[in-house]
Amino acid sequence: MNLPGLIVGSFIPDIEVPILFLFFSEGIDNHFILHSLIGALTIGTIISALATVLLYPIIASLLFRLDKVKVKEVCKLTPVLIFSCMLGNVFHILLDLPMHPYSLVLWPFVDPYSIVGVLVLVFAVDGDIKLGFLIANILTNLIMGLFTVVIVIKSRNNMWEQIILGK
């Protein structure tokens, strides 16, 4: 796995939220194509890979004073990076599922308003935002807790380098 690709991929679906709000402030839900599996696996993965290769090295080296060459080396365009970006997008969508009664996950195959019935069987939440946040927070805390334990155990030199680059 490529941690920078996974990180960037997990944020990319939400870039459509401010864009949709700017252009369609009323009458449209804040999730669209990037919150569907088709959009995440195609457009989301492409945007994530480009952002990881072009922007992540600049931002990570500036914010955390990391060697830009090391960061660029980890962020090279490889099949592993693309797969990690893809997984990040899909994980984002799966964590969003229990939080939104309007879901485009299976668009264009399933009506976004009728998917809640399917989600009740899977998550038993019916788009309850409070319960959705609770589930997402528990999953996120478990994942980040395990990740932190691994980083602390492996921590020898530069902790930020290990956390940001996944080394």
Residue pairs with C-beta under 8 A, 6 or more apart in sequence:
1 80
1 83
1 84
1 87
1 166
2 52
2 74
2 75
2 78
2 80
2 81
2 83
2 84
2 85
2 166
3 74
3 84
3 164
3 165
3 166
4 52
4 56
4 60
4 71
4 74
4 75
4 81
4 84
4 164
4 165
4 166
5 48
5 49
5 52
5 75
5 80
5 81
5 82
5 83
5 84
5 85
5 88
6 84
6 85
6 87
6 88
6 91
6 166
7 56
7 88
8 48
8 51
8 52
8 55
8 56
8 85
8 88
9 44
9 45
9 48
9 52
9 84
9 85
9 86
9 87
9 88
9 89
9 91
9 92
10 88
10 89
10 91
10 92
11 88
11 92
12 34
12 44
12 47
12 48
12 51
12 85
12 88
12 89
12 92
13 34
13 35
13 39
13 40
13 44
13 89
13 92
13 93
13 96
14 34
14 92
15 34
15 47
16 30
16 31
16 32
16 33
16 34
16 35
17 30
17 31
20 28
20 30
20 32
21 30
29 102
29 112
31 96
31 100
31 102
31 103
31 104
32 39
32 104
33 39
33 43
33 104
33 107
34 40
34 43
34 44
34 89
35 93
35 96
35 103
35 104
35 105
36 93
36 104
36 105
36 106
36 107
36 108
37 90
37 93
37 105
37 106
38 107
38 108
39 104
39 107
40 86
40 89
40 90
40 92
40 93
41 86
41 89
41 90
44 85
44 86
44 89
45 82
45 85
45 86
45 89
48 85
48 86
48 88
48 89
49 77
49 81
49 82
49 85
52 75
52 81
52 85
53 75
53 76
53 77
53 81
56 71
56 75
57 68
57 71
57 72
57 75
58 68
60 66
60 71
60 164
60 165
61 67
61 68
61 71
64 160
64 161
64 164
65 160
66 158
66 160
66 161
66 164
66 165
67 161
70 161
70 165
71 164
71 165
74 165
74 166
74 167
75 81
93 105
95 136
95 139
95 140
96 103
96 136
97 103
97 105
97 119
97 122
97 123
97 132
98 119
98 123
98 125
98 127
98 128
98 131
98 132
98 135
98 136
99 127
99 129
99 132
99 133
99 136
100 127
100 129
100 132
101 116
101 126
101 127
102 112
102 113
102 127
103 112
103 115
103 116
103 119
103 127
104 112
105 115
106 115
106 118
110 118
116 126
116 127
119 125
119 126
119 127
120 126
123 135
125 131
125 132
125 135
151 159
151 162
151 163
154 162
155 162
161 167
